[in-house]
Amino acid sequence: MSEHLLEVRGAFKHFGAVQALSGASLHVDAGTVMALVGDNGAGKTVMTKSIAGIYVLDRGEILWEGKPVTISGPKDAARLGIEVVYQDLALCDNLDVVENMYLGRETLSTVRRLDEAKMEAETRRVLRDLSVTTLQSVRLPVASMSGGQRQSIAVAKAVLWNSKVVILDEPTAALGVAQTRQVLDLVRRLAGQGLGVILISHNMSDVMEAADYITVLRLGQTVAHFKKTETSQREIVEAITAGQLSYVPGMEEEAAV
């Protein structure tokens, strides 16, 4: 496959005196899980928020299906088919599953009323396609559900809108063993349905189990890209902590002025 589904090349982003990204790159293909790893401050969040349209890169290029695109806001990302599940999940505890899935994107009937039957049917279909079987009812409030179930709902919400790339920010953080198993299985099912998945995680066990490829960021630069079957957890950790930087941060920016 000559063209990646999503690719970022030479991304630069600064906030005042802080250089968050310094020429970082990554790519993800359809039907694969790419784990984005790095220490705190490595640039993972800035990179993914730039893809999602929260931040606009100072320099660099984002390609979608091989063609350069401009992502100036979250709506641009959503139109392409990029959805993000943040660590806080952005779910409303007082609403049920259907209401959360369609929050802000409600479906109206021909008489301009909420089409509850259609929304509920689509919610059930997406959950069934993702093999989310632990929910007793899609009409129960989210507040009554476990961490794993909430994560599954947030992922299903992203998939509902015909997404092609789903970015998952620490999806197993604070989950127990059984709930983590449930979420990792869900991650693999997303790839199995042909989606490209970017998995942000500090948990190397989860990375080694769920990912096909691993991209390592260090101090805003991409220092390694591994195929999971050709690397080890030790090699990944070494890249996270001591991966070779291509240049001293700040020097290229000064030269570009």
KAZIBEL-V37127 format. One record per pair of residues at least 4 apart in sequence whose C-alpha atoms are under 6 Angstrom apart, sorted by the first residue. I is the first residue (numbers start at 1). GAP is how many residues later the second one is. Records with the same first field share a line. If there is no record, write none. Layout:
I = GAP + GAP
This chain:
3 = 63
4 = 25 + 61
5 = 24 + 25 + 59 + 60
6 = 21 + 22 + 57 + 58
7 = 19 + 20 + 55 + 56
8 = 17 + 18 + 53 + 54
9 = 16 + 51 + 52
10 = 13 + 14 + 15 + 50
11 = 12 + 13 + 48 + 49
12 = 9 + 10 + 11 + 46 + 47
13 = 7 + 8 + 44 + 45
14 = 4 + 5 + 6
20 = 23 + 200
21 = 22 + 199
22 = 198 + 199
23 = 198
24 = 197 + 198
25 = 197
29 = 167
30 = 164 + 165 + 166
31 = 160 + 161 + 163 + 164 + 165
32 = 159 + 164
33 = 164 + 165 + 178 + 179
34 = 164 + 177 + 178 + 179 + 180
35 = 163 + 164 + 165 + 176 + 179
36 = 163 + 164 + 179
37 = 179
38 = 4 + 178 + 179 + 180 + 202
42 = 175 + 176 + 177 + 178
43 = 4 + 177
45 = 4
49 = 5 + 6
50 = 4 + 5 + 6
52 = 22 + 25
53 = 18 + 19 + 20 + 21
54 = 19
62 = 6 + 7
63 = 4 + 5 + 6
71 = 5
77 = 5
78 = 4
81 = 82 + 83
82 = 81 + 83 + 84
83 = 75 + 83
84 = 82 + 83
85 = 4 + 83
86 = 83
87 = 82 + 83
89 = 65
93 = 49 + 50
94 = 47
95 = 4 + 46
96 = 43 + 44 + 45 + 46
97 = 41 + 42
98 = 22
99 = 4
101 = 56
102 = 4
107 = 7 + 8
108 = 4 + 5 + 6 + 7
109 = 4 + 5 + 6
124 = 4
127 = 5
128 = 4
145 = 4
148 = 31
159 = 4
164 = 31
165 = 30 + 31 + 32
166 = 31
167 = 30 + 31
168 = 31
169 = 31
170 = 30 + 31
172 = 8
175 = 4 + 5
176 = 4
190 = 5
191 = 4
206 = 4
207 = 4
212 = 16
213 = 13 + 14 + 15
214 = 11 + 12
215 = 9 + 10
216 = 6 + 7 + 8
217 = 4 + 5 + 6
223 = 20
238 = 4
239 = 4
